[in-house]
């Protein structure tokens, strides 16, 4: 059921067969139905969610109640409110499923055991965290200074499969533009024979 996560542990975290045998009893997974929430603003986030199969999104609400999507998470991606997990403070975000999703729930106990059993974990985890920061910085840079077309093309590179799995208004929300603007961009690109799939 969680073969992707097992592969992730071996390939990305340096877990070996002996360590995995000890970790396996602590691996918790669950099925999340479409529309079901894993995190609600005001709650303390206690997990990082690894997407075994499916699609999640992390979003917040502005003062007018409009959704602003910060991240999509497809197969083999991690999503969490890192601030809330680390500082144990109430989250300002929501995480929900855009389709039926199988997630692995990574809590503090599992992470500590993983670090104890796998000497290379801290170095590998640090690399993943820095990669996450790099992507966030790039995203902020794009939102502040890039055209909507450039943002869309970057989105296509980062999330090629999300184009077919998420509604257009959600993609527009992630890009910080209106659905109408997104339609225009896609129409203009199609005239140039651009196909994102």
URWO-V326839 format. One record per pair of residues at least 4 apart in sequence whose C-alpha atoms are under 6 Angstrom apart, sorted by the first residue. I is the first residue (numbers start at 1). GAP is how many residues later the second one is. If there is no record, write none. Layout:
# URWO-V326839
i = {I;I}
gap = {GAP;GAP}
This chain:
# URWO-V326839
i = {4;7;8;9;9;10;10;13;13;15;19;20;28;28;29;29;29;30;30;31;31;32;32;33;34;34;34;34;35;36;36;37;37;38;38;39;39;40;41;41;41;41;42;42;43;43;44;44;44;44;45;45;46;47;47;47;48;48;48;49;49;49;49;49;50;50;50;50;51;51;51;51;52;52;52;52;53;53;53;54;54;54;55;55;55;55;55;56;56;56;56;56;57;57;57;57;57;58;58;58;58;58;59;59;59;59;59;60;60;60;61;61;61;62;68;69;69;73;82;83;84;84;84;84;114;115;121;122;141;142;155;156;162;169;172;172;172;189;190}
gap = {48;4;4;4;6;4;5;108;111;103;98;4;76;77;74;75;76;72;73;70;71;68;69;67;63;64;65;66;62;60;61;58;59;57;58;55;56;54;50;51;52;53;48;49;47;48;40;45;46;47;39;40;39;58;59;60;31;32;58;29;30;54;55;56;27;28;53;54;24;25;26;52;23;24;50;51;22;48;49;20;46;47;18;19;42;43;44;16;17;40;41;42;14;15;16;38;39;11;12;13;36;37;9;10;11;34;35;7;8;33;4;5;6;4;105;104;105;4;4;4;4;5;6;7;4;6;4;4;4;4;4;4;4;10;5;6;7;5;4}
